[in-house]
Structures are given as C-alpha cells and as structure tokens.
C-alpha cells in the first residue's frame, strides 16, 4: 500500500470507527425492539413494521414485497435522485430507475442479507433471562435471535443510516441494499429469491449476516430433507405371518441410511477441510401405522435430514440409497415447505438446497479480507458453514458472489439462553458501515 493510499484508508476507517462507537447504543436499541418481536417463521409482521418505522424516521427508502420481506436502500450522496414515492408500484419504478442510474455510472450494488424469523422459545422456564427481551450481562446480549440473527440484522440496518451520515465527509463506492427476509428458518432461499425477483434486481455481491464469530464464511454444505415410506399388510399381532410388517422394512431403510453416513465419514473423515466433500444423513423421526400395539403395521415413515457436499443432489442420494444391499420396497419422497407468509402468500419450496463455495482466490473474498484488515488491523480467518443459509439462492442458484460474516458463535444459535457478544456486534456494525465506502 502506497503512502497516500494508507493515509486515505486510515482516514476512512477512523471516521467509520468513531461514528459507529458513537451510535452503537442506537444499534442496541434497535436490536432490543427486534428481540421483543416473537417473529416465528410466517409471523414476522411486527418485526417488519419495526424495520419499516426505523427506516422511515431516518429517511432511508424502504418497502415490502408480497411475502413481507423488507428491502431498504442506502444511496451514495452523488446520486441526485427524485423523492421516494408513497405508492408501491411507483416505488418499484423508482428502484428500477435507481438501478439503471447505477449501471450507467458503473456503481456496483452490494446486498446485505439477514432474516427476521427465529426458532421457537417456548421452554421459557429453562431460560435464565426472558427470551423475548434483550438482556445485557457480562459483555453479552441474551435473547432469542440475538445470535441467529437479529444481531446482524440490527447492525446491517443501522449501518445503512450511518453510511448516509458519513457521506458528507467520505466518498461512497457502492449502492447498498438491505434484504431483510421472512421464513429463512423454514425455507432457506425462498424469500430472498422472491424479493430479488419481485424488485427485479441482481446484486453484484452479497454479504450474509449469519453467525460466523466475525470470521469470513466462504460457503456452506447443502441441505436436503426427504421422507422414506414403506408399505405392508396389516394383521393381528397374534398371527404376524398373515401380515407384511412395514416396520421391518423401514428398519432396513434405517440401516442403509446409517451405512451411507458411515461410508462418507470413513472416506472423508471429520476434518473441516473436507466439509464440502462429505454428505451427512440423519434419520430424525420414525412413525408407523396403525398406531396400535395389537397390529402389524402396514405403513412406516422415516424423516431424513441430509447435509450435502458440493455437486450432490437429491437424485444422487436417492440412487445411492436404493442401490444399498438389502434395500426394501420403499418410496423416497422430497419434502416441500408449504407454509404461508404473514401476508398470506403460499409457498411451494422444495427442501433441496445446493452447497456452494466462493473460492479463496475470488476477488470478492480477497477484497473483503483486506477491508477487514484495514478496519481491525488483523487477518480474518475463513471457514465453511456446516449449516444452510439464504446463500443457497444467491450463490447456489443465482451464482452471485456471496460471502458471510456476522456476529455470534454458530453453536449459540437456537439454544436456550441464546446470546451474542457485544464486541462482535460493535465490530459487525463497523464492518458493514465501512463496506459502503470500500472499493471492491
């Protein structure tokens, strides 16, 4: 880095850090309001309204799509553009014109992605703090969604306002779009895909705010859910030879699942370097019918959750299972998410999400590493997420360069007494704000 470039970088990072430190409490206040929303999948309306009100009071253009996700826009100061209209159809036209203007001026678009929904927290007696109240203790914030992922959501939303405040002193280098989605916990990628399609935009880059302990996540394994069903013939348990026991058939299915899982583990081991090479399969529940102790069951069903390697699909795993030794007459059926959004929009989304990876030599990854180092004077670590995210759409389906970095430890997601480090939350706010001024 030459001397002038180093001085410029130090000036920008210094101003970003100063404003983020000054405004951090506002970020915490927003997080507190978000945590208070019991925003289970399909019940995110209150959370969406908190965001819409927040952006409205800070003059950040924001709108909701048909599913109820929120799109917010932080414009560079150099874009002198007409006032934000009230009507949604006019807002869409406004947004399209903005994207065209950015394209004409070679201004890139950076999308921030976070989801509004959280997993349930009904076992409140096991929590040391109220799950739907943000509680500060020992440098942590406790509450459902603090880690997964309202901490990142609050930091991203706040950063959109801080970028605008810094525009008077600094030169912005990209248009930043906040994509705050519904139903990620139930159907990864669905709401993000529909948001992009309804507003007809394709960002140049995507940052996912899922918990990564502020390390750069370069990819993830895929996620696949399916049922395996066997059929037989019912009989009284006193004469089992008169029937055909579907439970015995499902037992052979379970052994085939176990064997395939062990084959993958033996072949690739448990090294993190092989995360994207190894499939895992877990039988999570088994049911039989009729539900009586006096009958030979004529139907059995097992639910299977698989985390898939790069390039592996439902068809691949189905073929491998069906070619297993002693595989019974069984039907393998993919599962679909068929929930309804809080706006009443139905879903038909297969639980078959591809793995994806952004290589270490990709320009986006290298630039994000440098931005992190500029801001925190340390080299960031990188990782592959073992779980699934909205990146299954942006990277896995749309092929958009995607990386993840967010506050919180992955192991704290979904747990009782879920928490996020305040230091990581502050760092996330600073990084998300800084990226608006960084040249990718």
KASUL-V716290 format. One record per residue. N is the residue number from 0. SS is DSSP state (a for helix, b for strand, c for the rest). OMEGA is omega as a letter, one per 30 degrees, with the letter a starting at -180 (none if undefined). D_FIRST is the distance of its C-alpha to the first C-alpha in Angstrom with 2 decimals. Layout:
((N	SS	OMEGA	D_FIRST) (N	SS	OMEGA	D_FIRST))
//
This chain:
((0	c	a	0.00) (1	c	a	3.81) (2	a	a	6.63) (3	a	l	8.36) (4	a	l	6.24) (5	a	l	6.08) (6	a	l	9.72) (7	a	a	10.64) (8	a	l	9.77) (9	a	l	11.66) (10	a	a	14.37) (11	a	a	14.93) (12	a	l	15.06) (13	a	l	17.24) (14	a	l	19.59) (15	a	a	19.88) (16	a	a	20.73) (17	a	a	23.17) (18	a	l	25.04) (19	a	l	25.24) (20	a	a	26.64) (21	a	a	29.07) (22	a	a	30.22) (23	a	a	30.33) (24	a	l	34.10) (25	a	l	34.53) (26	a	l	32.83) (27	a	l	35.24) (28	a	l	38.16) (29	a	l	37.38) (30	a	l	37.13) (31	a	l	40.50) (32	a	l	42.11) (33	a	l	40.81) (34	a	a	42.05) (35	c	l	45.45) (36	c	l	45.81) (37	c	a	47.69) (38	c	l	45.82) (39	b	a	47.15) (40	c	a	46.53) (41	c	a	48.49) (42	c	a	48.92) (43	c	a	45.64) (44	a	a	47.21) (45	a	l	46.93) (46	a	l	43.26) (47	a	l	42.59) (48	a	l	44.49) (49	a	l	42.48) (50	a	a	39.30) (51	a	l	40.99) (52	a	l	42.25) (53	a	a	38.91) (54	a	a	37.17) (55	a	a	40.14) (56	a	a	40.10) (57	c	l	36.42) (58	c	l	36.80) (59	c	l	34.71) (60	b	a	36.41) (61	b	l	37.81) (62	b	l	40.57) (63	b	l	42.32) (64	c	a	43.25) (65	c	a	46.66) (66	c	l	45.84) (67	c	l	44.64) (68	c	a	40.89) (69	b	l	38.80) (70	b	l	36.19) (71	b	a	34.15) (72	b	l	31.76) (73	b	a	28.96) (74	c	l	28.49) (75	c	a	25.65) (76	c	a	27.08) (77	c	l	26.84) (78	c	l	29.47) (79	c	a	32.71) (80	c	a	35.15) (81	c	a	38.79) (82	c	a	40.00) (83	c	a	40.14) (84	c	a	43.75) (85	c	a	46.13) (86	c	a	47.61) (87	a	a	45.79) (88	a	l	46.50) (89	a	l	45.13) (90	a	l	42.05) (91	a	l	41.47) (92	a	l	41.82) (93	a	a	39.42) (94	a	l	36.82) (95	a	l	37.39) (96	a	l	36.94) (97	a	l	33.67) (98	a	l	32.35) (99	a	l	33.57) (100	a	l	31.84) (101	a	l	28.49) (102	a	l	29.11) (103	a	a	30.00) (104	c	l	26.78) (105	c	l	24.62) (106	c	a	23.78) (107	b	l	23.33) (108	b	l	25.48) (109	b	a	24.45) (110	b	l	27.54) (111	b	a	27.98) (112	b	l	30.99) (113	b	l	33.23) (114	b	a	36.97) (115	c	a	39.56) (116	c	l	42.20) (117	b	l	42.79) (118	c	a	45.17) (119	c	l	48.49) (120	c	a	49.07) (121	c	a	52.85) (122	c	a	53.36) (123	a	a	52.74) (124	a	l	54.98) (125	a	l	52.42) (126	c	l	49.60) (127	c	l	49.16) (128	c	l	47.87) (129	c	a	48.92) (130	c	a	46.85) (131	c	l	46.62) (132	c	l	45.61) (133	c	a	42.14) (134	b	l	42.73) (135	b	l	40.30) (136	b	l	40.81) (137	c	l	38.81) (138	c	l	35.38) (139	b	l	36.37) (140	b	a	37.79) (141	b	l	40.81) (142	c	a	42.44) (143	c	l	42.88) (144	c	l	39.72) (145	a	l	37.36) (146	a	a	35.51) (147	a	f	36.60) (148	a	a	35.22) (149	a	l	35.98) (150	a	l	33.33) (151	a	l	30.62) (152	a	l	32.85) (153	a	a	33.06) (154	a	l	29.32) (155	a	a	28.65) (156	a	l	31.44) (157	a	a	30.33) (158	a	l	26.73) (159	a	l	28.20) (160	a	a	29.78) (161	a	l	26.86) (162	a	a	24.63) (163	a	l	27.35) (164	a	a	27.56) (165	a	a	23.87) (166	c	a	24.17) (167	c	a	25.55) (168	c	a	22.32) (169	c	l	19.60) (170	c	a	19.23) (171	c	a	20.26) (172	c	l	18.93) (173	b	l	21.83) (174	b	a	25.44) (175	b	a	26.05) (176	b	l	29.47) (177	b	l	31.07) (178	b	a	33.51) (179	b	a	35.81) (180	b	l	38.37) (181	c	l	41.85) (182	c	l	43.45) (183	c	a	40.49) (184	c	a	42.40) (185	c	a	45.31) (186	c	a	43.73) (187	c	l	40.02) (188	c	a	38.56) (189	a	a	41.74) (190	a	l	40.86) (191	a	l	37.25) (192	a	a	38.66) (193	a	l	41.35) (194	a	l	39.05) (195	a	a	36.82) (196	a	a	39.94) (197	a	l	41.88) (198	c	l	39.16) (199	c	l	38.24) (200	c	l	34.50) (201	c	a	32.06) (202	c	l	28.62) (203	c	a	25.57) (204	b	l	24.36) (205	b	l	26.19) (206	b	l	25.31) (207	b	a	28.33) (208	c	l	28.88) (209	c	a	31.26) (210	c	l	31.06) (211	c	a	28.46) (212	c	a	27.88) (213	c	l	24.46) (214	c	a	23.53) (215	b	l	22.56) (216	b	a	25.77) (217	b	a	25.33) (218	b	a	29.02) (219	b	l	32.56) (220	c	l	35.95) (221	b	l	38.49) (222	b	a	41.54) (223	b	l	45.08) (224	b	l	48.33) (225	b	l	51.80) (226	b	l	55.42) (227	b	a	57.77) (228	b	l	61.43) (229	b	l	64.59) (230	b	l	68.16) (231	c	l	71.49) (232	b	a	75.02) (233	c	l	76.28) (234	b	l	79.17) (235	b	a	80.74) (236	a	l	79.41) (237	a	l	82.96) (238	a	a	82.86) (239	a	a	79.20) (240	a	l	80.41) (241	a	a	81.38) (242	c	l	77.79) (243	b	a	74.41) (244	c	l	71.87) (245	a	l	68.54) (246	a	l	67.10) (247	a	l	67.63) (248	a	a	65.76) (249	a	l	62.81) (250	a	l	62.89) (251	a	l	62.24) (252	a	a	59.36) (253	a	l	57.88) (254	a	l	58.19) (255	a	l	56.46) (256	a	l	53.53) (257	a	a	53.36) (258	a	l	53.57) (259	a	l	50.78) (260	a	a	48.51) (261	a	l	49.37) (262	a	l	48.76) (263	a	a	45.21) (264	a	a	44.59) (265	a	a	46.09) (266	a	a	44.15) (267	a	a	40.65) (268	c	a	41.01) (269	c	a	39.24) (270	c	l	35.74) (271	a	l	33.02) (272	a	l	31.51) (273	a	a	34.70) (274	c	a	34.86) (275	c	l	34.55) (276	c	a	37.13) (277	c	l	39.91) (278	c	l	42.44) (279	b	l	44.23) (280	b	a	47.60) (281	b	l	49.50) (282	b	a	53.02) (283	b	l	52.93) (284	b	a	56.48) (285	b	l	59.84) (286	b	l	62.84) (287	b	l	66.33) (288	b	f	69.19) (289	c	a	71.87) (290	c	a	70.87) (291	c	l	74.03) (292	c	a	74.90) (293	c	a	78.04) (294	b	l	76.59) (295	b	a	74.87) (296	c	l	71.70) (297	c	l	71.54) (298	b	l	67.88) (299	b	a	64.74) (300	b	l	61.10) (301	b	l	57.85) (302	b	a	54.51) (303	b	l	51.50) (304	b	a	47.82) (305	b	l	45.45) (306	b	a	41.70) (307	b	l	40.85) (308	c	l	38.53) (309	c	l	36.42) (310	c	a	38.92) (311	c	a	41.94) (312	c	l	44.31) (313	a	a	47.57) (314	a	l	49.49) (315	a	a	47.96) (316	a	l	48.93) (317	a	l	52.29) (318	a	a	53.16) (319	a	l	52.18) (320	a	a	54.31) (321	a	l	57.26) (322	c	l	57.25) (323	c	l	57.57) (324	c	l	60.76) (325	c	l	63.47) (326	c	a	61.65) (327	c	l	64.33) (328	c	a	65.17) (329	b	a	62.37) (330	b	l	60.48) (331	b	a	56.67) (332	b	l	55.66) (333	b	a	52.15) (334	c	l	51.78) (335	b	l	50.85) (336	b	a	49.59) (337	c	l	52.29) (338	c	l	51.57) (339	b	l	51.88) (340	c	l	49.22) (341	c	l	50.13) (342	c	l	50.62) (343	c	a	53.17) (344	c	a	51.23) (345	b	a	52.29) (346	c	l	50.11) (347	c	a	50.58) (348	b	a	47.42) (349	b	l	47.60) (350	c	a	46.18) (351	b	a	44.48) (352	b	a	40.70) (353	c	l	38.47) (354	c	l	35.73) (355	b	l	32.23) (356	b	l	28.83) (357	c	a	25.29) (358	c	a	23.91) (359	c	l	20.82) (360	c	l	19.38) (361	c	a	19.99) (362	a	a	17.18) (363	a	l	18.44) (364	a	a	18.31) (365	a	l	14.81) (366	a	l	13.60) (367	a	l	15.88) (368	a	a	14.60) (369	a	l	11.03) (370	a	l	12.87) (371	a	a	15.07) (372	a	l	12.54) (373	a	a	10.94) (374	a	a	14.57) (375	a	l	16.26) (376	c	l	13.89) (377	c	a	15.62) (378	c	l	15.75) (379	c	l	18.40) (380	c	l	21.40) (381	b	a	22.91) (382	b	l	26.59) (383	b	l	29.39) (384	b	l	31.82) (385	c	a	35.43) (386	c	a	36.81) (387	c	a	36.95) (388	c	l	35.15) (389	c	l	35.09) (390	a	l	32.49) (391	a	l	35.59) (392	a	a	35.83) (393	a	a	32.31) (394	a	a	31.10) (395	a	a	34.41) (396	a	a	36.47) (397	c	l	34.32) (398	c	l	31.41) (399	c	l	28.78) (400	b	a	25.39) (401	b	l	26.01) (402	b	l	24.46) (403	b	l	25.93) (404	c	a	24.74) (405	c	l	27.20) (406	c	l	28.73) (407	c	l	31.67) (408	c	a	32.84) (409	a	a	34.43) (410	a	l	37.51) (411	a	l	38.17) (412	c	l	38.72) (413	c	a	42.42) (414	c	l	43.69) (415	c	a	46.09) (416	c	l	44.24) (417	c	a	41.07) (418	b	l	38.17) (419	b	l	34.49) (420	b	l	32.37) (421	a	l	31.66) (422	a	l	28.32) (423	a	l	27.29) (424	a	l	28.77) (425	a	l	26.70) (426	a	l	23.48) (427	a	l	24.56) (428	a	a	25.24) (429	a	a	21.80) (430	a	a	20.07) (431	a	l	22.52) (432	a	a	22.03) (433	a	a	18.23) (434	a	l	18.38) (435	c	a	20.31) (436	c	a	17.39) (437	c	a	14.69) (438	c	l	14.16) (439	c	none	15.54))
//
